[in-house]
């Protein structure tokens, strides 16, 4: 696991790294040994560095396919949470579990 935290205004990089580590474990837990590596980058983007980007890259086994989940938000913790949610959804899909938001549609 590789985590890179850039300088994010008004945030302690050590606290952000610890937060990423805590959030990442359950997000990838459903993948078991189906991934080879995971990289997380957190950095400021946009005009006047007004947005924070959290980019997670998973390299899957045995295919070697890289899956990237990226989230942008003015708040670093929200950007992390949204990217982790995307990875957790992938983990659920790989396990055959469906995550549904909103009302389910019924066939006519």
C-alpha positions as CSV (number, residue, x, y, z in Angstrom):
1,X,0.0,0.0,0.0
2,X,1.4,3.4,-1.0
3,X,-0.1,6.6,0.3
4,X,1.0,10.1,-0.8
5,X,-0.5,13.1,0.9
6,X,0.4,16.5,-0.5
7,X,0.2,19.7,1.4
8,X,-3.5,20.3,2.0
9,X,-4.4,23.7,3.5
10,X,-5.6,23.6,7.1
11,X,-5.0,19.9,7.4
12,X,-2.3,17.8,9.1
13,X,-0.8,15.4,6.6
14,X,-0.1,12.8,9.3
15,X,-3.8,12.9,10.4
16,X,-4.9,12.6,6.8
17,X,-2.7,9.6,6.1
18,X,-4.0,7.9,9.2
19,X,-7.6,8.7,8.1
20,X,-6.9,7.2,4.7
21,X,-5.4,4.0,6.2
22,X,-8.4,3.5,8.5
23,X,-10.9,4.1,5.6
24,X,-9.0,2.0,3.1
25,X,-9.0,-1.3,5.0
26,X,-12.7,-1.9,5.0
27,X,-13.0,-0.6,1.4
28,X,-10.7,-3.2,0.0
29,X,-11.5,-6.0,2.5
30,X,-14.0,-7.6,0.2
31,X,-11.4,-8.0,-2.5
32,X,-9.3,-10.3,-0.3
33,X,-6.2,-11.2,-2.3
34,X,-7.8,-10.1,-5.7
35,X,-5.6,-7.0,-5.8
36,X,-1.9,-6.7,-6.2
37,X,-1.3,-3.1,-5.1
38,X,-3.1,0.0,-4.0
39,X,-1.9,3.6,-4.4
40,X,-3.7,6.6,-2.8
41,X,-2.8,10.2,-3.7
42,X,-4.3,13.2,-2.0
43,X,-3.6,16.7,-3.5
44,X,-5.0,20.1,-4.0
45,X,-6.3,21.1,-7.5
46,X,-8.4,23.7,-9.2
47,X,-8.4,27.5,-9.2
48,X,-6.5,28.8,-6.2
49,X,-6.2,25.2,-5.0
50,X,-9.8,25.3,-3.9
51,X,-10.5,21.6,-4.4
52,X,-8.9,18.4,-3.0
53,X,-8.5,15.3,-5.2
54,X,-8.3,11.8,-3.7
55,X,-7.2,9.3,-6.4
56,X,-7.1,5.6,-5.6
57,X,-5.5,3.1,-8.0
58,X,-6.0,-0.6,-7.5
59,X,-4.1,-3.2,-9.6
60,X,-6.2,-6.3,-9.8
61,X,-5.0,-9.9,-9.8
62,X,-4.5,-12.0,-12.0
63,X,-5.4,-9.6,-14.9
64,X,-3.2,-6.7,-13.9
65,X,-6.0,-4.3,-14.8
66,X,-5.7,-1.0,-13.0
67,X,-8.9,0.5,-11.6
68,X,-8.9,4.1,-10.7
69,X,-11.4,5.9,-8.5
70,X,-11.1,9.7,-8.2
71,X,-13.1,12.2,-6.1
72,X,-12.9,15.9,-5.8
73,X,-14.3,18.1,-3.0
74,X,-13.3,21.3,-1.2
75,X,-13.0,19.2,2.0
76,X,-10.2,16.6,2.2
77,X,-12.1,14.1,4.3
78,X,-15.2,14.2,2.0
79,X,-12.9,13.6,-1.0
80,X,-11.4,10.6,0.7
81,X,-14.8,9.3,1.8
82,X,-16.2,9.5,-1.7
83,X,-13.3,7.8,-3.3
84,X,-13.3,5.0,-0.7
85,X,-17.1,4.5,-1.3
86,X,-16.3,3.9,-5.0
87,X,-13.7,1.3,-4.1
88,X,-16.1,-0.3,-1.7
89,X,-18.7,-0.6,-4.4
90,X,-16.1,-2.3,-6.7
91,X,-15.3,-4.7,-3.8
92,X,-19.1,-5.5,-3.5
93,X,-19.5,-6.0,-7.2
94,X,-16.5,-8.4,-7.3
95,X,-18.2,-10.4,-4.5
96,X,-21.5,-10.4,-6.4
97,X,-23.2,-8.1,-3.9
98,X,-25.4,-5.4,-5.4
99,X,-25.4,-1.9,-3.8
100,X,-28.5,0.0,-4.8
101,X,-29.3,3.6,-4.1
102,X,-32.8,4.8,-4.4
103,X,-36.0,2.9,-5.3
104,X,-35.5,-0.3,-7.2
105,X,-37.3,-0.4,-10.6
106,X,-39.7,-3.2,-11.3
107,X,-40.0,-4.7,-14.8
108,X,-43.3,-3.9,-16.5
